[in-house]
Structure formats: C-alpha cells, structure tokens
C-alpha cells in the first residue's frame, strides 16, 4: 500500500482501477481477519457479534471497490448485520458461513 501511495504522489498511477483494486484487497484482508476473530471469539464462548459486523463491513467494502455483486444470501447477511444489535447464538453459525462464502468468492475474483 505504501508503494501505491508513493506512486500516487509521483503521479505514476494512471488508473483509478488500480486504486479500487488495492482498496478492495485491503477491505478483503480486513474481512478475512475479522472473520477469523469471530471464529476464535465464538469458540471461546463469547459474543462474536462485533467481529461478525466488522467482517461484514469489510466484505461489503471489498465487493463495492471491486465491482463484485455479493450472492443474495451473503448480501442479506451483510445487510442484516448492519441493522442488528446482537446476533443470537442460533444465527451466528449461519452468518459465519455466509460471510466466509462471500469472503472466498470475492477473494477469488480479486486474484483473477
């Protein structure tokens, strides 16, 4: 990212697409990290809502920056996390899987 910043300062970045892809990759990395945090939090018996919300926000950003449309179920999970207070224990597993599928899908599109 710092190399990209230097290139922007020098004026050598000629494409907005290059910036968008970099921002998508950063958001995707955040989504993966928060998804892993949610997994560890859940396994320790604690509330994973905050980590799931952050994973959803990162995934949403990555999708927007990359121009990727999330699958309907994943988009519903992301939208639901934005509106909810605390996620019930029953919903955590579904949300975790849905976000994980979305993270994998966007990651695959970013690497191609």
Residue, then its C-alpha position, 0 to 999 in steps of 0.5 A: x500500500x505504501x508503494x501505491x501511495x508513493x506512486x500516487x504522489x509521483x503521479x505514476x498511477x494512471x488508473x483509478x482501477x488500480x486504486x479500487x483494486x488495492x482498496x478492495x484487497x485491503x477491505x478483503x484482508x480486513x474481512x478475512x481477519x475479522x472473520x477469523x476473530x469471530x471464529x476464535x471469539x465464538x469458540x471461546x464462548x463469547x459474543x462474536x457479534x462485533x467481529x461478525x459486523x466488522x467482517x461484514x463491513x469489510x466484505x461489503x467494502x471489498x465487493x463495492x471497490x471491486x465491482x463484485x455483486x455479493x450472492x443474495x444470501x451473503x448480501x442479506x447477511x451483510x445487510x442484516x448485520x448492519x441493522x442488528x444489535x446482537x446476533x443470537x447464538x442460533x444465527x451466528x453459525x449461519x452468518x459465519x458461513x455466509x460471510x466466509x462464502x462471500x469472503x472466498x468468492x470475492x477473494x477469488x475474483x480479486x486474484x483473477 
